[in-house]
Amino acid sequence: MGWLANRKQARTGLIDKPEREIMTEPDKQTEAGESNAAEEKRMKDGKLKGMARKLRPGKGKPKSEGEPAPPAAAYVPEPREVVDPLLVISGVVRSFDVGGSKLQVLKGIDMTLRANSLVMLRGRSGSGKTTLLNLMGGLDQPDEGEILFQGRPFHTLSDEDRTESRRKEMGFIFQSYALLPLLSAYENVELSLRMAGVPRSGWKTRVEHCLELVGLAKRMHHRPFELSGGEQQRVAIAKSIAHRPVLLLADEPTAELDSQMGAQIMAVFREIIRQEQVTICMTTHDPTIMEVADHVYQMVDGRIQG
């Protein structure tokens, strides 16, 4: 009996021992791992809280780092001197050989472009508007008469000198927009700065300013096929003024646009004249936009009337 009692007592004592005292070796390793993981988590949480306190405004961080960066300064064009009148045309005659005879397109043109003005050449197709515009831009030369641009005899300059003047002092807007289809609006405007030899450091600011001026700040990274006709024309305008010309020549810039878009382009022209101090001469046969012009020349059969 005594032997049985001792055996039962030993068995009972073994069963009654706390669970931690009879834990196997793998269980002990698991408990130690969990304890270490918990301790690491507490340390990590403590570090994060400390970092948060350091980053809290007014808690050890300089004010200059906590405050937002000031907005970029707005583009301000440099002042420049422009000769007034900007362009004077006197007694200009231009003829072309057609078959075996001469076709006289311009028959003694006299006109003046004042600085910072919007001038329109009005007339039917074939009246000589585009021919006169080409003479103003040095793309053609008169048979007779003279053209003074900023006081210089433009009609007597060499081809190289006229090209240099066009590249730096003139901008052109064509009826067909003349945009490169694989370049974005931003890249098309930037290209004109490259061609004009403008330093690269000023490209970004100038391109963004020109596109914002024509209302395309949010569409500058779109390609021409992603833009409407009116938007493409505005890109062409931004491109033509990017290098800061003093004279902008536009060949029927609203011909492919509806009346609402045409009115918007005229509003853009007025704003460009105000901000960029540029003279704009454009051809048109649209009577609805002429009220915004400073002067309108009526062309009939190669002559200016009125």
Buried (B, 14 or more C-beta within 10 A) or exposed (E): EEEEEEEEEEEEEEEEEEEEEEEEEEEEEEEEEEEEEEEEEEEEEEEEEEEEEEEEEEEEEEEEEEEEEEEEEEBEEEEEEBBBBBBBBBEBBBBEEEEEEEEBBBBBBEBBBEBBBBBBBBBEEEBBBBBBBBBBBBBBBBEEBBBBBBEEEBBEBEEEEBEBBBBBBBBBBBBEBBBEEEBBBBBBBBBBBEEBEBEEEEBEEBBBBBBBBBBBEEBBEBBBEEBEEBBBBBBBBBBBBBBBBBBBBBBBBBBBBEEEBBBBBBEBBBEBBEBBBBBBBBBBBBEEBEEEBBEBBEBEBBBBEE
